[in-house]
Amino acid sequence: MASARELLVNGNFEDPARTTWRWDTFGVFNDTGDCHLWQSYYYDPDLDREVCVHKTLHQWAMLSQTVDIPNTNLNFSASAKFFAKTERPDTGYYACANLILSYLDANDSVLGETRIYVHTVGCDWKSTPVLHLIDAPDSTRWHNYAFNVNDELNNLAGVNRADVVKIRAGVWSYVRNNC
């Protein structure tokens, strides 16, 4: 029997996140300091660390890590608390908080994605053959998410699982226009 192992380095965020995870932003407004990555023991009442990716105004901020995978018969699990807010829901502007698994080929091209997410009114995202959206509660409580990647790829008819050799796991905060 093979033992389980974690493919992500520092997947529990016990070490500083920026040492093992990639921090990317798009749409940074230096005068507002609107992109933040925080790491703390205080987000969840357990005794380990968590991260918070916070984005205001438009565009996005993401903390991610890309790993080579032996095959797609992997179990994914994460605990997350999502929050999205807009002060202008009648304008078509929206905010989303996401936990993302991107399925990559050998050239790091994204073949498809699974997004566990919460969104405000106005979000026009829809599941497609290469994008599977899983609604999550917008909540003050933490929720556990788990699935087998091979089984999840059944929801992505446009992804050839034989081409998937890497996975990018990420926490992504997205804002369309100025919420």
C-alpha positions as CSV (number, residue, x, y, z in Angstrom):
1,M,0.0,0.0,0.0
2,A,1.4,3.4,-1.0
3,S,1.4,6.1,1.6
4,A,-0.3,9.5,1.0
5,R,2.0,12.5,0.5
6,E,1.3,16.2,0.0
7,L,2.4,17.5,-3.4
8,L,2.2,21.2,-2.5
9,V,5.2,22.6,-0.6
10,N,4.1,24.5,2.5
11,G,0.4,23.6,1.7
12,N,-0.4,24.3,5.4
13,F,1.2,27.8,5.3
14,E,3.3,27.1,8.4
15,D,6.3,28.8,6.7
16,P,6.0,32.3,5.1
17,A,3.7,32.0,2.1
18,R,5.9,34.0,-0.2
19,T,8.8,31.7,0.2
20,T,7.1,28.7,-1.4
21,W,4.0,30.2,-3.2
22,R,3.9,32.7,-6.0
23,W,2.2,36.1,-5.4
24,D,0.8,37.7,-8.5
25,T,-1.4,40.8,-8.9
26,F,-3.0,42.6,-11.8
27,G,-4.5,46.0,-11.5
28,V,-2.5,47.3,-8.5
29,F,-3.2,50.9,-7.5
30,N,-0.3,52.0,-5.5
31,D,-2.1,54.9,-3.9
32,T,-4.7,52.7,-2.4
33,G,-2.7,49.7,-1.4
34,D,-5.5,47.5,-2.6
35,C,-3.7,44.1,-2.9
36,H,-2.8,42.3,0.3
37,L,-1.5,38.9,1.3
38,W,-1.8,38.3,5.0
39,Q,-0.7,35.2,6.9
40,S,-1.8,34.7,10.5
41,Y,-2.8,32.2,13.2
42,Y,-6.0,34.2,13.9
43,Y,-8.1,33.6,10.8
44,D,-9.3,30.1,12.0
45,P,-9.5,29.1,15.6
46,D,-7.2,26.1,15.1
47,L,-3.5,26.5,16.0
48,D,-1.9,26.6,12.6
49,R,-1.5,29.4,10.1
50,E,-3.8,30.5,7.3
51,V,-3.5,33.0,4.5
52,C,-5.9,35.8,3.3
53,V,-5.8,37.2,-0.2
54,H,-7.5,40.5,-0.3
55,K,-8.3,42.7,-3.4
56,T,-10.2,45.9,-3.8
57,L,-10.9,47.9,-6.9
58,H,-10.7,46.1,-10.2
59,Q,-8.6,43.2,-11.5
60,W,-7.1,40.4,-9.3
61,A,-4.6,39.1,-6.8
62,M,-3.5,35.4,-6.5
63,L,-1.4,33.2,-4.4
64,S,-0.5,30.0,-6.3
65,Q,1.8,27.1,-6.6
66,T,2.4,24.9,-9.6
67,V,3.4,21.2,-9.1
68,D,4.2,18.3,-11.4
69,I,1.8,15.4,-10.8
70,P,2.4,11.7,-11.2
71,N,-1.1,11.2,-12.7
72,T,-4.6,12.7,-12.2
73,N,-5.6,10.0,-9.6
74,L,-5.0,12.5,-6.8
75,N,-7.1,13.6,-3.8
76,F,-7.5,17.3,-3.3
77,S,-8.6,18.8,0.0
78,A,-8.6,22.3,1.4
79,S,-10.3,24.3,4.1
80,A,-11.5,27.8,3.1
81,K,-13.6,30.7,4.2
82,F,-14.8,32.9,1.3
83,F,-16.0,36.4,1.4
84,A,-17.0,38.7,-1.5
85,K,-18.5,42.2,-1.3
86,T,-19.6,45.0,-3.6
87,E,-20.9,48.4,-2.6
88,R,-22.4,48.9,-6.1
89,P,-24.5,45.7,-6.9
90,D,-26.7,47.5,-9.4
91,T,-23.9,48.4,-11.8
92,G,-22.8,45.0,-13.1
93,Y,-19.6,45.2,-11.1
94,Y,-18.9,42.1,-9.1
95,A,-16.4,40.5,-6.8
96,C,-15.4,36.8,-6.5
97,A,-13.3,34.8,-4.0
98,N,-11.9,31.6,-5.4
99,L,-10.0,28.5,-4.6
100,I,-8.7,27.3,-8.0
101,L,-7.2,24.2,-9.5
102,S,-5.8,24.7,-12.9
103,Y,-4.9,21.7,-15.0
104,L,-1.8,22.3,-17.1
105,D,0.1,20.6,-19.9
106,A,3.9,20.2,-20.2
107,N,4.2,23.8,-21.5
108,D,2.3,25.3,-18.5
109,S,-0.7,26.1,-20.7
110,V,-4.0,26.0,-18.8
111,L,-6.2,23.2,-20.2
112,G,-9.1,23.7,-17.8
113,E,-10.0,24.9,-14.3
114,T,-12.1,24.0,-11.3
115,R,-13.1,27.0,-9.2
116,I,-14.7,26.7,-5.8
117,Y,-16.0,30.2,-5.4
118,V,-18.4,32.8,-4.0
119,H,-19.5,35.9,-5.9
120,T,-21.6,38.9,-5.6
121,V,-24.6,39.8,-7.7
122,G,-23.7,40.5,-11.3
123,C,-21.1,37.7,-11.8
124,D,-21.7,36.3,-15.3
125,W,-19.4,33.2,-15.0
126,K,-20.8,29.9,-16.3
127,S,-19.4,26.4,-16.3
128,T,-18.1,25.3,-19.7
129,P,-16.3,22.2,-21.0
130,V,-13.1,23.6,-19.6
131,L,-14.3,25.4,-16.5
132,H,-16.2,23.8,-13.6
133,L,-17.7,26.2,-11.1
134,I,-18.5,25.0,-7.6
135,D,-20.6,27.4,-5.5
136,A,-19.3,27.9,-2.0
137,P,-21.0,29.7,0.9
138,D,-20.1,33.3,1.6
139,S,-19.7,32.8,5.3
140,T,-17.9,33.6,8.5
141,R,-17.2,29.9,8.9
142,W,-14.6,27.6,7.4
143,H,-15.7,24.8,5.1
144,N,-13.8,21.7,4.0
145,Y,-13.7,20.8,0.3
146,A,-12.4,17.5,-1.1
147,F,-12.6,15.6,-4.3
148,N,-10.6,13.2,-6.5
149,V,-9.0,15.1,-9.4
150,N,-9.6,12.2,-11.8
151,D,-13.3,12.2,-10.9
152,E,-13.4,16.1,-11.1
153,L,-12.0,15.9,-14.7
154,N,-15.2,14.2,-15.6
155,N,-16.9,17.6,-15.3
156,L,-14.4,19.0,-17.8
157,A,-15.3,17.3,-21.1
158,G,-12.9,19.7,-23.0
159,V,-9.9,18.6,-21.1
160,N,-7.9,15.6,-22.2
161,R,-6.7,14.1,-18.9
162,A,-3.8,12.4,-20.6
163,D,-2.4,15.9,-21.3
164,V,-2.6,17.0,-17.7
165,V,0.9,16.8,-16.1
166,K,0.8,19.7,-13.7
167,I,-1.7,21.3,-11.4
168,R,-1.7,24.9,-10.2
169,A,-3.5,25.4,-6.9
170,G,-4.4,29.0,-6.1
171,V,-6.3,31.4,-3.9
172,W,-7.6,34.1,-6.2
173,S,-9.5,37.3,-5.4
174,Y,-11.1,38.9,-8.5
175,V,-13.0,42.2,-8.8
176,R,-14.7,43.4,-12.0
177,N,-14.4,47.2,-12.2
178,N,-14.6,49.2,-9.1
179,C,-16.9,47.5,-6.6
